[in-house]
Amino acid sequence: LARLALLVSLPCVARAITFTLAPEEHRCVSELVPAKSLLAGDWTISEKGDSHTTVVAPGDEQVFSNHEVHGHFAVTAKANGVHKVCIANNGTASRTATVNIKTALEVSDHKTVAKKEHVEAIEAELDRMKKMAVHVYEEMLYMRTRSETMQETSESTRGRLLWVEIVMMCTVLLMGLWQIHYLKRYFQVKKLI
């Protein structure tokens, strides 16, 4: 519940849309909602009369229905996709409708969010984020281990190269001394020195 309070305290960015409905007209407002996320909102219609408010999930599955002129809805998305909030004016006069939609972490009304199904959606999102954080942490540890291994290999190679260079210098020095000694004996035998 502490996680829920933290998420709900995030800044609320809601989207309110107002439009006029002619008699026998209906309009829908669409919102792209990820699976297991909360889609909540409210609606108000200007005058009493015959109206119908619905929330339709992807695949035209109706997940909420109400005939009141104002109210609140909150549904948990079962699948990724576009969810539609539709208002129909079945009366004989034009009416003004206002729809306010909030998604997932944007909900700020604790009474609306504190239902078990909504908490489960937020917990699922938190679990997904936790798994991502653990994966990033494990990747960081793996990269650190590889870096240390490469550094050890580099130091080992540098040490071996130092010994190869020392052996080469000694070999060149011995060859030079041997050449001097050989040439000295050659000239002594030929009696040039």
C-alpha positions in Angstrom: 0.0 0.0 0.0 3.0 2.3 0.6 4.0 1.7 -3.1 0.5 2.7 -4.1 0.6 5.9 -2.1 4.0 6.8 -3.7 2.7 6.2 -7.2 -0.6 8.0 -6.6 1.2 11.0 -5.3 2.9 11.6 -8.6 1.7 14.6 -10.6 -1.6 14.1 -12.2 -1.9 14.7 -15.9 -5.5 14.3 -16.9 -7.1 14.8 -20.2 -10.6 16.5 -20.2 -12.5 16.8 -23.5 -15.8 18.7 -23.9 -18.0 18.3 -27.0 -21.6 18.7 -28.1 -23.7 15.7 -29.0 -26.6 16.2 -31.4 -29.7 14.1 -30.9 -29.2 10.4 -31.6 -25.4 10.9 -31.9 -22.6 9.2 -30.1 -18.9 10.0 -29.8 -15.9 8.1 -28.5 -12.6 9.2 -26.9 -9.7 6.8 -27.4 -6.8 6.1 -25.1 -3.9 3.7 -25.7 -3.6 1.7 -22.5 -1.0 -1.0 -21.7 -2.1 -4.4 -20.3 -2.8 -4.5 -16.6 -3.0 -0.7 -16.3 -5.8 1.3 -14.8 -8.0 3.4 -17.0 -10.2 5.7 -14.9 -12.2 8.8 -15.5 -15.5 10.6 -15.1 -18.1 12.1 -17.4 -20.7 14.8 -17.2 -23.6 15.5 -19.6 -25.2 18.9 -19.4 -28.9 18.0 -19.2 -31.0 15.1 -17.9 -32.2 12.8 -20.6 -31.6 9.5 -22.2 -27.8 8.9 -22.4 -25.5 6.0 -22.4 -21.8 5.9 -21.4 -19.6 2.9 -22.2 -16.0 1.9 -22.0 -15.0 -0.5 -24.8 -11.8 -2.6 -24.7 -9.8 -3.7 -27.8 -11.8 -6.3 -29.7 -15.0 -4.3 -29.0 -15.5 -5.9 -25.6 -17.7 -3.6 -23.4 -16.1 -3.4 -20.0 -18.3 -0.6 -18.5 -21.8 0.7 -19.1 -23.9 3.3 -17.4 -27.1 5.4 -18.2 -26.5 8.2 -15.8 -25.7 11.8 -16.8 -22.6 12.0 -14.7 -20.4 9.4 -13.0 -17.1 7.7 -12.6 -15.5 4.7 -14.2 -12.4 2.7 -13.4 -11.4 -0.4 -15.3 -8.2 -2.5 -15.5 -7.0 -3.2 -19.1 -6.8 -6.9 -19.8 -4.8 -6.4 -23.0 -2.7 -3.7 -24.7 -4.5 -1.5 -27.1 -6.9 1.3 -27.7 -9.7 1.6 -25.2 -12.7 3.8 -26.1 -14.9 5.9 -23.7 -18.2 6.4 -25.7 -21.1 8.7 -24.8 -24.4 8.4 -26.7 -27.1 11.0 -26.7 -30.4 9.1 -27.2 -32.5 12.1 -26.5 -34.2 14.7 -28.8 -32.1 17.7 -27.8 -28.4 18.6 -28.3 -26.3 18.2 -25.1 -22.8 19.0 -24.0 -20.7 16.2 -22.6 -17.3 16.4 -20.8 -15.1 13.3 -20.4 -12.1 13.3 -18.2 -9.7 10.4 -18.7 -6.8 9.3 -16.4 -4.5 6.4 -17.1 -2.3 4.1 -14.9 -0.1 6.2 -12.6 -2.0 9.4 -13.3 -4.9 8.6 -11.0 -4.9 10.8 -7.9 -8.1 9.8 -6.1 -7.1 7.2 -3.5 -10.7 6.0 -3.1 -10.9 5.1 -6.8 -7.5 3.5 -6.9 -7.6 1.5 -3.7 -9.6 -1.4 -5.2 -7.9 -4.8 -5.3 -7.9 -5.1 -9.1 -6.3 -1.6 -9.5 -3.7 -2.3 -6.9 -2.8 -5.6 -8.7 -2.3 -3.7 -11.9 0.0 -1.2 -10.2 1.8 -4.0 -8.4 2.3 -5.8 -11.8 3.8 -2.7 -13.2 6.1 -2.3 -10.2 7.2 -5.9 -10.5 8.0 -5.3 -14.2 10.1 -2.3 -13.2 11.8 -4.2 -10.4 12.7 -7.0 -12.8 14.1 -4.4 -15.3 16.2 -2.8 -12.5 17.5 -6.1 -11.3 18.4 -7.0 -14.9 20.3 -3.6 -15.3 22.1 -4.2 -12.0 23.1 -7.8 -13.0 24.3 -6.5 -16.4 26.4 -3.8 -14.6 28.0 -6.5 -12.3 28.7 -8.6 -15.4 30.4 -5.7 -17.2 32.4 -4.8 -14.0 33.6 -8.5 -13.9 34.6 -8.5 -17.5 36.4 -5.2 -17.1 38.4 -6.6 -14.1 39.2 -9.8 -16.1 40.4 -7.8 -19.1 42.5 -5.6 -16.8 44.1 -8.7 -15.2 44.8 -10.1 -18.7 46.4 -6.9 -19.8 48.6 -6.7 -16.7 49.6 -10.4 -17.2 50.4 -9.8 -20.8 52.4 -6.7 -20.0 54.5 -8.7 -17.4 55.2 -11.5 -20.0 56.2 -8.9 -22.6 58.7 -7.4 -20.2 60.4 -10.8 -19.7 60.4 -11.4 -23.4 62.1 -8.0 -24.0 64.7 -8.8 -21.2 65.5 -12.2 -22.9 65.8 -10.5 -26.3 68.2 -7.8 -24.9 70.4 -10.5 -23.3 70.4 -12.5 -26.5 71.4 -9.5 -28.6 74.1 -8.6 -26.0 75.5 -12.1 -26.0 75.5 -12.2 -29.9 77.3 -8.9 -30.0 80.0 -10.1 -27.5 80.4 -13.4 -29.4 80.8 -11.4 -32.7 83.5 -9.2 -31.1 85.3 -12.2 -29.7 85.0 -14.1 -33.0 86.3 -11.2 -35.1 89.2 -10.6 -32.7 90.3 -14.2 -33.0 89.9 -14.1 -36.8 92.1 -11.1 -37.1 94.7 -12.5 -34.7 94.9 -15.8 -36.8 95.3 -13.7 -40.0 97.9 -11.6 -38.1 96.2 -8.4 -38.9 96.3 -7.2 -35.4 
